[in-house]
Amino acid sequence: MDLKDLSALELSTAIKKGEAGVEEAVKVSLEQIKKSEDTVHAFLETDEEKVYQRVKEVEAGIASGKYSGPLAGVPIAVKDNICTKGRKTTCASKILGNFVPPYDAEAVKKLEEAGMIILGKTNMDEFAMGSTSETSAFGITTNPWDQTKVPGGSSGGSCAAVAAGEAFLALGSDTGGSIRQPSSYCGVVGMKPTYGTVSRYGLIAYASSLDQIGPVAKNVSDCTALLEAISGYDKKDSTSIERNDLNFTEALNGDLNGVRVGIPTEYLSEGLDEDVKKTLQETVELMRANGAVVEEFSLGLVDYVIPAYYIIASAEASSNLARFDGVKYGYRAGEFEGLHDMYKKSRAQGFGEEVKRRILLGSFVLSSGYYDAYYLKALKVKAMIKKAFDDAFAKYDMILAPAAPSTAPKVGSSLQDPLKMYLSDVYTAGVNLAGLPAISVPAGKDRNGMPVGLQFIGDCFKEKKIIQAAYAYEKIRGAFPMAYQKEGK
């Protein structure tokens, strides 16, 4: 039995039956990290000493019955904007290059309560600002399917780690598609839950009204089990929602018979790559053949999603990132004259180009004279986009959409044109503006053998509907290999 090829749920079952050991599972991941990291660079940090200390705790916990959940003993990777006590959390930025949090994020606590082992922190776009994982201050991550291409972003490190077989599961964060788009590029399953379902306590904020932690996995079952492990009300997070329907794994059954699926006609228009369109059409035929009712409809307002998203996200980023000033923690410029000069030099030297661009845009739209013209107008559009989705869900159980306009682009091509990079969020950002849940599932490959992912989008708090549909689709689609299996690594 090659442990690397097991799903997370299969691995945990094998460990609890005594067919595999926790240390053995961790060694498999660490060996794969050593093998792949020179080219993939999914991780910013792996502390083997801490990992093996945790292995002993988990082994004892499983033996005593303390850790009896479905993911006990499973190694996991965590995106580097999620706080981990005693381990660096840098947001892939020079300005936080030496930051070691004194506390764990609530989601990290829940991983530990589930008996999981954190292997390390994954690379990302700096402060989650980007769609390629190339804006990191510590070097780019590449796509395990083809090292000349990007893994997507901003959770590119987490998605690449799972695709490369370096971790069985990973945590990412999704502000405008930052889990779903790289999941599509890397051929893994990634989910953004309904806003407020997973605590944001300990997630270093980019845009507070849009950010949401979510799971990345090899398949829908693993993704659902991880979502269930990290979900729950948290009084430390003012945006957290009390829900009594968090038993998501009960949705892993059923079929597509009678499921009503809508596809926005706007998502099929100019700008959608032919290979992605072909995959979507083949998926629709497969779903119809298995009893789903699939129709095209007009969602409306799609042209306003990107402008509204970038105005709101940049405004919130401008406010959130004001705390990084060289005074309390993080990077401080070596030479300066007076307090204001220290602020200016610390921030100018500490932030990368993309972060500066968004801070400037955010400060502009919040400034006197422009607040009403841009920011308030964007908030009104956000409400209209939510209404458009509400109208759609009155007719359909879910929406089927591409996760990205194309498959993974070449390394270096997106950063030459930031506007083009922003437009790659066209199918994902509306979900964040409306606070909806969505899951990206591999659906096929393009002519170059690169993965194509499609997303199932649900109404607020209707994760179970999209999980059931994604699980049923996954079964009829058949097995989809991970990148490391394709290359025989």
N, C-alpha and C positions, 0 to 999 in steps of 0.2 A: 504493500500500500504506500503510494507516494503522497505524503501528507499535503504537499504543495497543491495537489490537484483537488483536494477536498474543499467543499464549501465550508463556511464558518460553522454552520449548524452541524454538519457532518463531523467536523473536527471536534467540536465540543462533546458530541455524543460519543465519539471514539475515546476521548480522554476520560469521560465519566465511566465508560465500560472497562477501562484499563487496557484498551487496545493501542493507545498512544499516550505519551507523556507530555506534560505542559512544557518541560524543558526541551523536549524533542521538537515540539511545534515551534517554539521560539527560535531554536537553532536553525530550523528550516528557513524561517523568515530572515534571520540575521545573515545566513550564508547567501541567500538570494540578494540581499542588500549589497553585500560585499561584491557579488558577481556583477550586478547591474548598475551600481551607482556611478561608476566612472563615466557612463554614457547617459544614463537617465537623469541622475541628480534630482530624485524626488524628495530626498530628506535633507534638512538643514542640520539635524542633530539626532544622533542615536547614542545613548549612554548605556553601554552593555552592563556596567556594574549595577546601575539602578534597575535595569531590566531583569537581571538574574536575582537581585534581592526580591523583586516583586514575584518572580517565579516561585520562590520558596513560600511566600505568603499565600499565593494562589493554590499551590499544591496542598498546603495545610488546610486552607479554606474548603477546598473540594472534598478532602478526606473527612473533615468534620461536619460537612453538610452546610457550612456557611454560604458557600457559592454553589448553588444548585440550578441556576438559571440556564437557559438554552445557549448562552454564549460564554459560559465559564471556561477559562483557560485559553481563550482565543487572543492572539496578538493583533493589535490595532495601531494604526497611525493617526496622528492628530494634526490638523492644520495649525500653522504657527501663529495664528491670531487668536487662538483659544488658550487661555492661561493654564499653565501647569506649575504647581508649587515646586520650587527648587530646581526647575528646568527652564532654560532660556525661552522666552516668548518674544520674538523680534518683529513680527508682522513683515518679515523679509525686508526690513528697513534699517539703514545705518543709524537712524535717530533712536531706535530701540535695540541697537546691536548688543548692548550689555545688560538688558533688562531681564531680571529673574523674579517672577511674581512671588509674593509671599502667600498666595492662596491658589486653590484650584477653581476652575470654572465649574458651575453646577453640572454641566454635561460630562466633564471629566470625572467628577465625584460619582456620577451615575455609572460610568464605565467601570470604575473600581468596585462599586457595590455589586456590579454584575459579574465580577471575578475576571475581568479582562486585563490584558497586559499592554501598556503603552510602549511601543517600540521606539518612538521618537517623533519629532516635529517635522512636518512636511513643508516644502517650498511653496511659494505662492506669488502672485503679483503683489507688489508693495502696498500694504494697507488694503489689500483686496481690490485694488484699482487697476483693472486690466482684464483682457480676455485671452491671454496667451501664456501667462506665467513667465514673461520675459522682462517685466519691470522690476523683478526682485533685485535687491542690492547685492545679493550673494550668488549671482549666476543664474542662468536659465535652466528650466527643466525641459527635457525633450520627450517626444511621444514614443512609448515603448514599441509601437507598431512600426515606426519609421523615424529614426533619430534626426532626420533632416526636417521634421515637422514639429509643430508645437503641440502640447497636450491640452491646450485650452486654458481657461482661467476664470476666476482667480484661484480656484481649488485644484490647479493642475498637478501639484505635487501629490495630493491625496489620491486623485484618480489614476495618475501614472503609477503610484506605489501598488495599488490593487491590480492594475493591468499587467504590471511587470512581475507579479507574484511575490512582491516584497512584503506585503501585508494582506491578511485575509479580509480586513475591513478598514475603513477610514472615516474620520469625521471631516466635513468641510463646512463652509458657510456660503450662503446664497443671498446676494443682494440684488442682482439683476439677471441671474442665470448662472452664477459662479459655481454651482454644483452640476447643474444639468448639462450645460454646454461642454465642459471638459469630460463629463461622463460619456457624452455622445462621441467626442473626438477619440477617447481612449477605449471605447467598447465595453464600458462597465455600466452598472445600474446606479443612479444617483437620485436622491429625492429631496425636494424642498417641502417641508411640512407647512400647514396653515400657520400664519404668523401668530406667535404666542404659545405654540404647542410645546416647543423646546425652550428652556430658559436661556436668555441671552446674558445672564450674569457670568462675567469672566470672558465674554467674547469682546475683543477690543473693537470698538465701534467704528464703522465707516459711515453708514447712513442708518441711524437707529430705527427709523420707521419701516425699513425695508429688510435689514439683516435678519437671517435666520440660520441657525445651525442645522445640519442635516446629515444623513448617512450616505456612504458610498460602499458598494459591495459588488461581488461577482454576479449575484442573481437577485431576483425579487424577494425570495424568502429570507435571505441573509439581510437585505436592506430593511425589510419590514421588522425583523427581530431586533436589529440595532435601533431603529426608530422607536420601537416600544421601550427599549432599555433606557433611552435618553429623554423620553417625553415625561411631562408632569408639571404640575403647578409649582412655582417657586416664589415665595413672598419677597425674595431679594430682588426680583425683576418686576418692575411696575407694569410691563407689557405682557406678563405671563397670564395665561387664561386657565381657569379651573375647568377641567373636562372629565367626564366620567365614562368616556368611550375610547380609552387608550389601549384596549386589547386588540391591537392592529393585526396580530397574527391569525386571529379568527377569520380574517378575510382571505386567507390563502386557500381558497377552495372555489368551487363553482366554475361557470363557463361564460361565454360571451352571448349566449342565447338571449335575444330580446334587449340587449344593452343598446341604448340610444347614444350614438356618437356623432358629434358635429365637427366639421372641418371648416374653419374660416376661409372663404374664397380669397381674402386678402393675403393669406399665407401662401397661396399658390401662384401669386402674381410674379412680376419681374423681380429678379434678384435671387430667386431660389435655384440652386444648382440642379442641373438635369438629373444627376445620379441620386440626389436626395429626393427629388420629386418622384423618380421611378420607384425608389424604395417605399415612399409613402403610398403610392398607388398600389404596389404589390401587397403592402400591409392591409390596405383597405379591402382588397379582393379576398385576402386570407380571412379577415375578420367577418366579412359578409358571408363567406362560405361556411363560417362557424356560427351563424345565427345573429350577428350584430347588425343593427340598423344604422348605416352610415350615410350622412347627408352633408352637403355643402351648405353654408349659410353665410350671411354677411355679419361680421362682428362689429364693423365700424370703428372709427377712431384709431385704427392701427398706425396711421401716419403720425399720430401725436404721441405714441408711446415713448419713443426714443427722446424727443425733446423734453417731455414732462419728466421722464426718469432722470435724465442727466442734470436737469435744473434742480430737482428735489434732492437727489443723491449728492450733488456737489455742494449745495447749500448746507446740508447736514454734515458733510465731511469738513467743510470750512469751519463749522462750529466745533465739531468733535475733535479735530486735530489741533485746535488752539491750545490744548493742554500740553503739547509737546514743545516746550519752550527752553529747554536746557537748564531749568531751575531745579525741579523736583527729582527727575530721574531721566535716564536716557542720555543721549549724546549732548555734549556741550563744546562749543568752539574753543580752540586752544587760546586764541588771542582776540581780545575785544576791549572796547573802551566804554564802560558804563553798561547799564542794564539793557537799554534798548538795542545797543549794538550787539550785545550777547544774544538777545532774542533773534535778531535778524541773521547774524552769522550762523548760529546754531541751526536755525530752520533752513537757511539757504544751503548749508553743507550737509545737513542730515536727511532732507527729503530728496527723492528722485524727481525726474522731470514730469512724469505723469501725475504724481501726487501734487506737485506745485501747480500744474495746469488746472487740476480740479479744485484746488483751494482758491486759486484766482477766480475761476468761473463762479464758484460758490459765494465768494466774498462780493463779487460784482452783483449777482442777482439778489443778494440780501441788502445791498447798499441803498441809502436814501435816494429816492427818485426812480429806482429800478425794482424795488421790492414788489410793488403792486403790478407793474408791467410784466414781470417774469415769474417771481416765486408764487405769488397769490394765484396767478392765472394757472400755473402748473398744478397747484393744489386742487383747483376747480376741475381741471382736466382729469386729474387722478380720480376724483369722485365720479366723473362721467364714465371713465374706463371701467370702474367697479360696477356701475349701473349696466353697462353694455354686457359685462360678464354675467351679471344677475339675470338679465333678460335671456341670455343664451342658456343658462342652467335651468330656466323655467321650462325649456323644451328638451334639453339633452342631459343625459347622465354625466357626460364628460366631453371634453374637447380633445381631439387628436391633432397634434401639430409637430412640425420639425423642431428639433432642439437648437439647430443652427442652420444658417442659409447654405452652408457648404461643409465638407469634411475639413479636417485639420489643414490649415495653410502652412506654407514653408516658414521655417525659423527666419525672423528678420523682415518678412514681408509686411506684417501688420503695423509694426512700429513706425514705418515710413509714412503711414497715413492714419493718424489717430481717429479721424472721423469714420473711416472704413471699419476700424476696430469697434467703435461705438455702435455702428449699424449692425454688427454681428449679434447684438443683444435683442434684435427686433422681435423674435418669437418668445423670448424668455422674460423680458423686463416687465411686461404687462401683468404677469402672474404676481410679481413682487408688489407692484403698485396696488393690486387688488387684494393682497394678502392671502392668495389661494395656495392650495397644495398642488404639486405636480411631480411626476416621476418620469425620468428619462430611461428608456430601455433600448439596448442594441437591437436594430431591426434588419441590418444588412451591411453590405460593403459597397464602396464605389469601385470604379474600373481599376483603381490602383491598389485595391485590397484594404483600403482604410475604412474603419467602422463608421456607420451612419446610425445615429440614435433618434428616436422619436419620443415625444413626451405626451403622457396622458395627464390632462389638466382637470382638476375637480373643483367643485364648489367648496366654500369654506367649511371646514370640519368634516369633509367627505373623503378623507384619506382612504377609508375602507373600500369605497367604490372604485377608486383608481388602482388600488393595490390588487383587488380582485380581477379587474380587467387586465392589468399588466401581467399578473401571474398566469391567467388563462391564455393570454397572447404568447407568453414565454413558452408555455407548454406546446402550443401548436406550431410555434416558430421552430422549435428544436434547439439543440445545444449550440451555444455561441462561444468560441474559444477565447481564452485570455491571450494577450500579446505574447507572453512567455511560452505558451503552448504552441503557438504558430511558429515561433522561431526555434522551438526545441531546446529552450534554455532551462 
